[in-house]
Amino acid sequence: MQFYVCFWCTFIGKNVCAMDLRKKFPEIKPEQSYSVSEAARFLGIHRCTIYDYITHTERPLPFFRMQDNLRIQFRGDDLIAYKTA
């Protein structure tokens, strides 16, 4: 798996976007939807990396947009399947 660097951290030259791994999800419910931050914590990656996973050419992370067409959400079953693959 390839690791990505947050654009913002690269731009300012500091690692201010350090992810807090202590807030990992103990479990994901398949029928529930999750935000970008929640999905990143479950997968153990930075939230900026989620956007790279969405646009990955070989194995994109499935997502859907809320009715306001701005917020990206992830289904729990998709996150579980992506993490185990």
C-alpha positions as a printed NumPy array, in Angstrom:
array([[  0.   ,   0.   ,   0.   ],
       [  1.278,   3.431,  -0.874],
       [  1.284,   6.193,   1.724],
       [  0.288,   9.716,   0.853],
       [  1.32 ,  12.991,   2.443],
       [ -1.256,  15.59 ,   3.32 ],
       [ -1.062,  18.561,   0.941],
       [ -1.598,  21.049,   3.746],
       [  1.248,  19.581,   5.85 ],
       [  3.538,  19.677,   2.821],
       [  2.509,  23.228,   1.982],
       [  3.286,  24.692,   5.404],
       [  6.236,  22.393,   6.071],
       [  4.939,  21.056,   9.375],
       [  3.123,  17.968,  10.515],
       [  0.171,  19.739,  12.099],
       [ -2.344,  17.223,  10.79 ],
       [ -1.055,  14.374,  12.935],
       [ -3.753,  11.765,  13.208],
       [ -4.774,  10.673,  16.684],
       [ -4.842,   6.882,  16.501],
       [ -6.222,   6.64 ,  20.031],
       [ -9.644,   7.579,  18.656],
       [ -9.94 ,   4.529,  16.422],
       [-13.341,   2.937,  16.064],
       [-13.699,  -0.321,  17.96 ],
       [-16.252,  -1.518,  15.427],
       [-18.161,  -0.291,  12.41 ],
       [-21.848,  -1.034,  11.905],
       [-22.468,  -2.185,   8.305],
       [-25.856,  -0.454,   8.052],
       [-24.618,   2.96 ,   9.251],
       [-22.987,   5.759,   7.247],
       [-19.758,   7.472,   8.299],
       [-18.033,  10.794,   7.622],
       [-14.576,  11.271,   6.107],
       [-12.972,  11.71 ,   9.544],
       [-14.707,   8.65 ,  10.975],
       [-13.74 ,   6.522,   7.973],
       [-10.125,   7.688,   8.234],
       [ -9.966,   6.763,  11.907],
       [-11.422,   3.323,  11.186],
       [ -8.947,   2.664,   8.37 ],
       [ -6.065,   4.054,  10.443],
       [ -5.111,   6.726,   7.924],
       [ -5.1  ,  10.513,   7.738],
       [ -8.348,  12.104,   6.588],
       [ -6.527,  13.745,   3.646],
       [ -5.574,  10.259,   2.437],
       [ -9.263,   9.31 ,   2.146],
       [ -9.562,  11.596,  -0.875],
       [ -6.648,   9.776,  -2.525],
       [ -8.356,   6.449,  -1.823],
       [-11.575,   7.707,  -3.445],
       [ -9.774,   8.591,  -6.679],
       [ -7.482,   5.545,  -6.725],
       [ -7.555,   4.038, -10.227],
       [ -7.165,   0.352,  -9.363],
       [ -9.188,   0.097,  -6.159],
       [-11.299,   3.177,  -5.394],
       [-13.018,   3.485,  -2.026],
       [-16.808,   3.574,  -2.608],
       [-18.64 ,   6.642,  -1.271],
       [-21.857,   8.579,  -1.706],
       [-22.818,  12.203,  -1.277],
       [-25.478,  13.479,   1.077],
       [-28.54 ,  15.279,  -0.267],
       [-26.834,  18.642,   0.105],
       [-24.287,  17.279,  -2.442],
       [-21.341,  18.531,  -0.389],
       [-20.577,  16.01 ,   2.329],
       [-19.04 ,  12.664,   1.433],
       [-20.273,   9.64 ,   3.359],
       [-19.199,   6.   ,   3.449],
       [-21.313,   2.933,   4.144],
       [-20.068,   0.769,   6.965],
       [-20.099,  -2.414,   4.883],
       [-17.924,  -0.714,   2.216],
       [-15.392,   0.366,   4.851],
       [-15.235,  -3.123,   6.344],
       [-14.76 ,  -4.697,   2.915],
       [-12.06 ,  -2.167,   1.952],
       [-10.132,  -2.72 ,   5.171],
       [-10.2  ,  -6.523,   4.904],
       [ -9.207,  -6.589,   1.215]])
